Amino acid sequence: MSTQTKIPAGTWSIDPVHSNVGFEVGYLAGTFRGQFGDVLVKLDTNAGARIDGTAQVASVDVKDENLAAHLQSPDFFDAERYPELRFVAEDVDLGSETVVVPGEITIKGVTKPVEVTGTLSEPIEDAWGNERLGLQLTATVDRTEFGLNWNMPLPTGDEALSNTVTVLAELQLVKAA
């Protein structure tokens, strides 16, 4: 049984200190992870609910600066030509704790439909009198559909990097006063 979550009308913006937007992709014998430091997300609940989010490619953070540079190159995101990733969803149903959000994601100038799923917390008042809520979202995309085709063959004939990428967003959103 799911709990009905009531989100007050208004504009909610990301708390960047307490939020994270990243990705996971299979690489060799494990999982490669990264995140984006420069992210903007707005949830507008004034007439229905709309989510609009962007991440700046130049802010990609991985454990090695050479890998970060490779991710920004034309082999992957091509940050010089496509500096921003974007997700937009209209008519978002926030009526329950579990959310399913049909939207569109744009990577490297290519826009594709994507279904995002996740959870939504009840709004709370923080210690400073702000209303905030938590929204955790996950989506899976095929990176090659967006022109991210780089790979490296292994001696077995398999490829080092999976085409399936999981996008993860753990957001704390604060309602505008």
Secondary structure in CASP SS format (residue, H / E / C, confidence):
PFRMAT SS
TARGET T0000
AUTHOR 0000-0000-0000
METHOD secondary structure of the structure
MODEL  1
M C 1.00
S C 1.00
T C 1.00
Q C 1.00
T C 1.00
K C 1.00
I C 1.00
P C 1.00
A C 1.00
G C 1.00
T E 1.00
W E 1.00
S E 1.00
I E 1.00
D C 1.00
P H 1.00
V H 1.00
H H 1.00
S C 1.00
N E 1.00
V E 1.00
G E 1.00
F E 1.00
E E 1.00
V E 1.00
G E 1.00
Y E 1.00
L C 1.00
A C 1.00
G E 1.00
T E 1.00
F E 1.00
R E 1.00
G E 1.00
Q E 1.00
F E 1.00
G C 1.00
D C 1.00
V E 1.00
L E 1.00
V E 1.00
K E 1.00
L E 1.00
D E 1.00
T C 1.00
N C 1.00
A C 1.00
G C 1.00
A C 1.00
R E 1.00
I E 1.00
D E 1.00
G E 1.00
T E 1.00
A E 1.00
Q E 1.00
V H 1.00
A H 1.00
S H 1.00
V E 1.00
D E 1.00
V C 1.00
K C 1.00
D C 1.00
E H 1.00
N H 1.00
L H 1.00
A H 1.00
A H 1.00
H H 1.00
L H 1.00
Q H 1.00
S C 1.00
P C 1.00
D C 1.00
F C 1.00
F C 1.00
D C 1.00
A C 1.00
E C 1.00
R C 1.00
Y C 1.00
P C 1.00
E E 1.00
L E 1.00
R E 1.00
F E 1.00
V E 1.00
A E 1.00
E C 1.00
D C 1.00
V C 1.00
D C 1.00
L C 1.00
G C 1.00
S C 1.00
E C 1.00
T E 1.00
V E 1.00
V E 1.00
V E 1.00
P E 1.00
G E 1.00
E E 1.00
I E 1.00
T E 1.00
I E 1.00
K C 1.00
G C 1.00
V E 1.00
T E 1.00
K E 1.00
P E 1.00
V E 1.00
E E 1.00
V E 1.00
T E 1.00
G E 1.00
T E 1.00
L E 1.00
S C 1.00
E C 1.00
P C 1.00
I E 1.00
E E 1.00
D C 1.00
A C 1.00
W C 1.00
G C 1.00
N C 1.00
E E 1.00
R E 1.00
L E 1.00
G E 1.00
L E 1.00
Q E 1.00
L E 1.00
T E 1.00
A E 1.00
T E 1.00
V E 1.00
D E 1.00
R H 1.00
T H 1.00
E H 1.00
F H 1.00
G C 1.00
L C 1.00
N C 1.00
W C 1.00
N C 1.00
M C 1.00
P E 1.00
L C 1.00
P C 1.00
T C 1.00
G C 1.00
D C 1.00
E E 1.00
A C 1.00
L E 1.00
S E 1.00
N E 1.00
T E 1.00
V E 1.00
T E 1.00
V E 1.00
L E 1.00
A E 1.00
E E 1.00
L E 1.00
Q E 1.00
L E 1.00
V E 1.00
K E 1.00
A C 1.00
A C 1.00
END
